[in-house]
Amino acid sequence: MVIKNTAVSSRAGAAPTIVDVAEQAGVSIKTVSRVLNHEPGVQEKTRERVLKVVADLKYRPKLSARSLAGARSFLIGLLYYDPSAAFVAGVQKGAALRCREAGYHLVVESLHNDALDIDQQVERMVSALRPDGMILTPPLCDNAKVIKALSDAQTPCVLMSPRVVSPDERSVRIDDVHAAEEVTNLLISLGHQRIAFVQGPADQAASGLRYEGFERAMLAHGLSVEAELVQAGDFTFPSGVAAAHQLLSRRVKPTAVFAANDDMALGVLAAAQRLGLSVPTDLSIAGFDDSPAANLVWPPLTTVCQPMEAMARTAVEMLILPNRVDNETSDSAPQQRVLPYQLQVRNSTCAPRGHAAPAIKSKKA
């Protein structure tokens, strides 16, 4: 196949069109459309040839034309209500980059999870934007009113880290229970027995799942979970500070604290240092999420690396390529994806005073 001169469009001075791309690549307009929409069924050599012509011509498809032709808006919505800025930022970055690669646009909206008219807000949003799909982050992913509103509007959605998922729903998550078990097992292996846990808000599925993993590991080692060592938090830095003051004001203090996310763990770290405690010698601290700040503080935080960007990318792919995530195919579009996490062992954890323990290496799920 001979490719024509791709330096200029067929109409001097005019913006290149999909017809120009098709003619100069020697393919049909439909093939160009399939390449631009990342659809299957195009030979790799043909795909590369079309993309080269697109790049040479600097062709940019008009969103409105694509929308009318394919009955799609090429918009993906991301709905969030989460006090953790690091989580939202990571998810937004991953989703935006994957949308850009696929020629889509990402629309990010915040909804209050307890709003009485949240279903009506979703209905108005869908009616105005007509998105090709929605990504729901915690706790919206467990909000029945939101999910029903999207279902009624026939708008596909992907639930990110839901509490439970039915077989006909798409979801992406990590194994929070197992990850929390690993963190707790690490602390126990270092010699800690009096381990405190700082929970997240009750409406966040991850909070309960991570506590379940903590409790499971403690009981498996014959250690009791003392009620006074379990403190409530809300996934924010101030709640971690408050929980730490409660835990560290006791006559018999914990030797380690596991917080259900990094923001709270960093609050515990700040409170401990203000009280004159040495971390990790006097108090080991572990978190969850591996937020950017976890590796910027001193000592850097032992935590679980939750692949937020990868989770968001996967969620986008489930919406735009429902049968081709990770090059897999299935007879039905709904899928449940569980991505790997990594335990990051850093300087905020060590053996308690008077107890020697072997060095622990990072583990992958």
C-alpha positions as CSV (number, residue, x, y, z in Angstrom):
1,M,0.0,0.0,0.0
2,V,1.4,3.3,-1.1
3,I,0.7,6.3,1.2
4,K,0.2,9.6,-0.5
5,N,1.9,12.8,0.5
6,T,0.7,13.5,4.0
7,A,2.2,17.0,4.4
8,V,-0.9,18.9,3.5
9,S,-4.6,18.2,3.3
10,S,-6.4,17.8,-0.1
11,R,-7.8,21.3,0.2
12,A,-5.1,23.9,0.4
13,G,-5.5,26.1,3.5
14,A,-8.4,24.1,4.9
15,A,-8.4,22.1,8.0
16,P,-7.9,18.4,7.3
17,T,-10.9,16.1,7.4
18,I,-11.5,12.5,8.0
19,V,-11.9,12.1,4.2
20,D,-8.3,13.5,3.8
21,V,-7.0,11.0,6.4
22,A,-8.8,8.1,4.7
23,E,-7.6,9.0,1.2
24,Q,-4.0,9.5,2.2
25,A,-3.9,6.3,4.3
26,G,-5.5,4.3,1.6
27,V,-8.3,3.1,3.8
28,S,-12.1,3.7,4.3
29,I,-13.5,6.4,6.4
30,K,-15.0,3.7,8.6
31,T,-11.5,2.3,9.3
32,V,-10.2,5.7,10.3
33,S,-13.2,6.1,12.6
34,R,-12.5,2.7,14.2
35,V,-8.8,3.6,14.7
36,L,-9.6,6.9,16.3
37,N,-12.2,5.3,18.6
38,H,-9.8,2.6,19.6
39,E,-12.2,-0.1,18.4
40,P,-11.1,-3.7,17.7
41,G,-10.9,-5.4,14.3
42,V,-8.1,-3.2,12.7
43,Q,-4.8,-4.8,11.8
44,E,-1.9,-3.3,13.7
45,K,-0.1,-2.2,10.5
46,T,-3.2,-0.4,9.3
47,R,-3.7,1.2,12.7
48,E,-0.1,2.5,12.7
49,R,-0.5,3.9,9.1
50,V,-3.7,5.7,9.9
51,L,-2.2,7.2,13.1
52,K,0.9,8.4,11.2
53,V,-1.3,10.2,8.7
54,V,-3.4,11.7,11.5
55,A,-0.2,13.0,13.1
56,D,1.3,14.3,9.9
57,L,-1.9,16.1,8.9
58,K,-2.5,17.2,12.5
59,Y,-6.0,16.1,12.1
60,R,-8.4,16.7,15.1
61,P,-11.9,15.2,14.9
62,K,-14.7,17.5,15.8
63,L,-16.3,16.4,19.0
64,S,-19.8,17.4,17.8
65,A,-19.4,15.4,14.6
66,R,-18.2,12.3,16.4
67,S,-21.0,12.6,18.8
68,L,-23.7,12.8,16.1
69,A,-22.1,10.0,14.0
70,G,-21.8,7.5,16.9
71,A,-24.5,8.6,19.2
72,R,-21.9,9.3,21.8
73,S,-20.8,12.4,23.7
74,F,-17.2,11.3,24.2
75,L,-17.5,12.5,27.8
76,I,-16.8,10.5,30.9
77,G,-18.0,11.7,34.3
78,L,-16.2,11.3,37.6
79,L,-18.3,11.8,40.7
80,Y,-16.7,12.2,44.1
81,Y,-17.4,13.0,47.7
82,D,-14.2,12.3,49.6
83,P,-12.3,14.4,52.2
84,S,-9.0,12.9,51.1
85,A,-7.5,15.3,48.5
86,A,-4.8,12.8,47.6
87,F,-7.3,10.1,46.7
88,V,-9.3,12.4,44.5
89,A,-6.2,13.9,42.8
90,G,-4.8,10.4,42.0
91,V,-8.1,9.2,40.6
92,Q,-8.6,12.3,38.6
93,K,-5.1,12.2,37.1
94,G,-5.4,8.6,36.0
95,A,-8.9,9.0,34.5
96,A,-8.0,12.3,32.7
97,L,-4.9,10.8,31.1
98,R,-6.7,7.7,29.9
99,C,-9.6,9.8,28.5
100,R,-7.1,12.0,26.6
101,E,-5.4,8.9,25.1
102,A,-8.8,7.7,23.8
103,G,-10.0,11.0,22.6
104,Y,-12.5,11.5,25.4
105,H,-13.0,14.4,27.9
106,L,-13.3,14.0,31.6
107,V,-15.9,15.9,33.6
108,V,-15.4,16.0,37.3
109,E,-18.2,16.8,39.7
110,S,-18.5,16.8,43.5
111,L,-21.8,15.6,45.1
112,H,-22.6,15.5,48.8
113,N,-23.4,11.9,49.6
114,D,-26.1,12.9,52.1
115,A,-28.0,15.3,49.9
116,L,-31.7,14.5,50.0
117,D,-32.0,15.3,46.3
118,I,-28.8,13.6,45.1
119,D,-30.7,11.4,42.6
120,Q,-32.3,14.5,41.1
121,Q,-28.9,16.1,40.9
122,V,-27.6,13.1,39.0
123,E,-30.6,13.1,36.7
124,R,-30.0,16.8,35.8
125,M,-26.3,16.2,35.3
126,V,-26.9,13.3,32.9
127,S,-29.5,15.1,31.0
128,A,-27.2,18.1,30.5
129,L,-24.0,16.3,29.7
130,R,-25.2,13.0,28.3
131,P,-21.9,11.2,29.3
132,D,-21.0,7.9,27.8
133,G,-20.3,6.7,31.4
134,M,-19.8,7.6,35.0
135,I,-17.1,6.6,37.5
136,L,-18.3,6.6,41.1
137,T,-15.8,7.0,43.9
138,P,-16.4,6.2,47.6
139,P,-18.9,6.7,49.2
140,L,-21.0,7.5,46.1
141,C,-20.2,4.0,44.8
142,D,-22.4,2.6,47.5
143,N,-25.2,5.2,47.2
144,A,-28.2,3.3,46.0
145,K,-30.0,6.5,44.9
146,V,-27.1,7.5,42.7
147,I,-26.7,4.1,41.1
148,K,-30.5,3.8,40.4
149,A,-30.5,7.3,38.9
150,L,-27.8,6.3,36.5
151,S,-29.5,3.0,35.7
152,D,-32.8,4.7,35.0
153,A,-30.9,7.1,32.6
154,Q,-29.3,4.1,31.0
155,T,-25.9,5.5,31.7
156,P,-23.2,2.9,32.4
157,C,-21.1,3.3,35.5
158,V,-18.1,1.8,37.1
159,L,-17.9,1.6,40.9
160,M,-14.5,2.3,42.4
161,S,-13.9,0.4,45.7
162,P,-17.5,-0.5,46.5
163,R,-18.6,-2.3,49.6
164,V,-20.4,-4.9,47.7
165,V,-21.0,-5.4,43.9
166,S,-23.7,-7.3,42.1
167,P,-22.8,-9.6,39.1
168,D,-24.3,-7.1,36.6
169,E,-22.2,-4.1,37.8
170,R,-18.7,-3.0,36.8
171,S,-16.3,-2.4,39.6
172,V,-12.5,-1.9,40.2
173,R,-10.9,-2.2,43.6
174,I,-8.0,-3.7,45.5
175,D,-8.3,-6.3,48.3
176,D,-8.5,-4.0,51.2
177,V,-9.0,-6.8,53.7
178,H,-5.9,-8.6,52.7
179,A,-3.8,-5.4,52.4
180,A,-4.8,-4.4,56.0
181,E,-3.9,-7.9,57.2
182,E,-0.4,-7.5,55.7
183,V,0.1,-4.2,57.5
184,T,-1.0,-5.7,60.8
185,N,1.1,-8.9,60.2
186,L,4.1,-6.6,59.6
187,L,3.6,-4.8,62.9
188,I,3.1,-8.1,64.8
189,S,6.2,-9.6,63.1
190,L,8.2,-6.7,64.5
191,G,7.1,-7.6,68.0
192,H,4.1,-5.3,68.5
193,Q,1.2,-6.7,70.5
194,R,-0.6,-3.6,71.7
195,I,-1.6,-2.2,68.4
196,A,-4.2,0.6,68.0
197,F,-6.4,1.2,64.9
198,V,-7.8,4.5,63.7
199,Q,-11.0,3.9,61.6
200,G,-12.4,6.0,58.8
201,P,-16.0,7.2,58.4
202,A,-18.7,4.6,58.6
203,D,-20.1,5.4,55.2
204,Q,-16.8,4.5,53.5
205,A,-16.6,0.8,52.6
206,A,-12.8,0.9,52.9
207,S,-13.0,1.8,56.6
208,G,-14.8,-1.3,57.5
209,L,-12.8,-3.6,55.2
210,R,-9.5,-2.4,56.5
211,Y,-10.7,-2.8,60.1
212,E,-11.8,-6.3,59.2
213,G,-8.3,-7.1,57.9
214,F,-6.7,-5.6,61.1
215,E,-9.0,-7.6,63.4
216,R,-8.5,-10.8,61.4
217,A,-4.7,-10.6,61.7
218,M,-4.8,-9.8,65.4
219,L,-7.1,-12.7,66.2
220,A,-5.0,-15.1,64.0
221,H,-2.0,-14.3,66.2
222,G,-4.0,-14.8,69.4
223,L,-4.0,-11.1,70.2
224,S,-7.1,-9.3,71.5
225,V,-8.5,-6.2,69.9
226,E,-9.0,-3.8,72.8
227,A,-12.0,-1.5,72.4
228,E,-10.1,1.4,73.9
229,L,-7.4,1.1,71.2
230,V,-9.9,1.5,68.4
231,Q,-10.5,5.2,67.6
232,A,-13.0,6.7,65.2
233,G,-11.7,9.1,62.5
234,D,-13.0,10.5,59.2
235,F,-10.0,10.1,56.8
236,T,-8.8,13.6,57.6
237,F,-5.5,14.8,59.2
238,P,-7.3,16.6,62.1
239,S,-9.2,13.4,63.0
240,G,-5.8,11.5,63.1
241,V,-4.4,14.1,65.5
242,A,-7.5,13.8,67.7
243,A,-7.4,10.0,67.7
244,A,-3.7,10.1,68.6
245,H,-4.3,12.3,71.6
246,Q,-6.9,9.9,72.9
247,L,-4.7,6.9,72.4
248,L,-1.5,8.4,73.7
249,S,-3.1,9.9,76.8
250,R,-3.7,6.4,78.3
251,R,-1.7,5.0,81.1
252,V,-0.7,2.0,79.0
253,K,0.0,3.4,75.6
254,P,0.0,1.4,72.3
255,T,3.4,0.7,70.8
256,A,2.0,0.9,67.2
257,V,-0.8,2.6,65.5
258,F,-2.3,1.5,62.2
259,A,-4.5,4.2,60.6
260,A,-7.0,3.4,57.8
261,N,-5.5,6.0,55.5
262,D,-2.4,8.2,55.2
263,D,-4.0,11.5,56.1
264,M,-5.0,10.1,59.6
265,A,-1.6,8.4,59.9
266,L,0.1,11.7,59.3
267,G,-2.1,13.3,62.0
268,V,-1.0,10.6,64.4
269,L,2.6,11.2,63.4
270,A,2.3,15.0,64.0
271,A,0.6,14.5,67.4
272,A,3.2,11.9,68.6
273,Q,6.1,14.2,67.7
274,R,4.4,17.2,69.4
275,L,4.1,15.0,72.6
276,G,7.8,14.4,72.4
277,L,7.6,10.7,71.3
278,S,10.2,9.3,69.0
279,V,8.8,7.6,65.9
280,P,9.3,4.8,65.4
281,T,11.3,4.0,68.5
282,D,8.5,5.0,70.9
283,L,5.6,4.5,68.5
284,S,5.4,2.8,65.1
285,I,2.9,4.2,62.7
286,A,1.4,2.8,59.5
287,G,-1.1,4.2,57.0
288,F,-2.9,3.2,53.8
289,D,-3.0,4.7,50.3
290,D,0.7,5.8,49.8
291,S,-0.3,9.4,49.2
292,P,2.5,11.8,48.0
293,A,2.9,13.2,51.5
294,A,3.7,9.7,52.9
295,N,7.2,9.8,51.5
296,L,7.8,13.5,52.2
297,V,7.5,13.5,56.0
298,W,10.1,12.3,58.4
299,P,10.2,9.5,59.1
300,P,8.6,8.4,55.8
301,L,5.4,6.4,56.3
302,T,5.0,2.7,56.1
303,T,1.8,2.3,54.1
304,V,-0.1,0.4,51.4
305,C,0.3,1.7,47.9
306,Q,-3.2,1.7,46.4
307,P,-2.8,2.2,42.6
308,M,-5.3,5.0,42.4
309,E,-4.2,6.1,38.9
310,A,-4.3,2.6,37.6
311,M,-7.7,2.0,39.1
312,A,-9.0,5.1,37.4
313,R,-7.5,4.2,34.0
314,T,-9.1,0.7,34.3
315,A,-12.5,2.3,35.1
316,V,-12.3,4.5,32.0
317,E,-11.4,1.5,29.9
318,M,-14.4,-0.4,31.3
319,L,-16.6,2.3,30.0
320,I,-15.1,3.0,26.5
321,L,-13.8,-0.6,25.8
322,P,-16.2,-2.7,27.9
323,N,-15.1,-6.0,26.4
324,R,-11.4,-5.3,26.0
325,V,-10.0,-4.4,29.4
326,D,-6.4,-5.7,29.6
327,N,-6.9,-7.3,26.2
328,E,-9.4,-9.7,27.6
329,T,-12.8,-10.4,26.0
330,S,-16.0,-11.6,27.6
331,D,-19.5,-12.3,26.5
332,S,-20.9,-9.7,28.9
333,A,-19.7,-6.2,29.5
334,P,-20.0,-6.0,33.3
335,Q,-16.7,-6.9,35.0
336,Q,-15.2,-6.9,38.5
337,R,-11.5,-6.0,38.5
338,V,-9.2,-6.5,41.5
339,L,-5.8,-4.7,41.0
340,P,-2.6,-5.5,42.8
341,Y,-1.3,-3.3,45.7
342,Q,2.1,-3.0,47.3
343,L,3.1,-2.8,50.9
344,Q,5.7,0.0,51.3
345,V,7.8,-0.5,54.4
346,R,9.5,2.7,55.4
347,N,11.1,4.2,58.5
348,S,8.0,4.9,60.5
349,T,7.9,1.3,61.8
350,C,10.4,-0.8,63.7
351,A,10.5,-3.2,66.6
352,P,9.3,-1.8,69.9
353,R,11.8,-0.9,72.6
354,G,13.6,-4.0,74.0
355,H,12.5,-6.3,71.2
356,A,14.7,-7.3,68.3
357,A,13.0,-8.3,65.0
358,P,14.3,-9.2,61.6
359,A,14.1,-6.7,58.8
360,I,10.9,-6.9,56.7
361,K,10.9,-6.4,53.0
362,S,8.2,-4.9,50.9
363,K,5.7,-7.4,49.5
364,K,3.5,-7.3,46.5
365,A,-0.1,-8.6,46.4
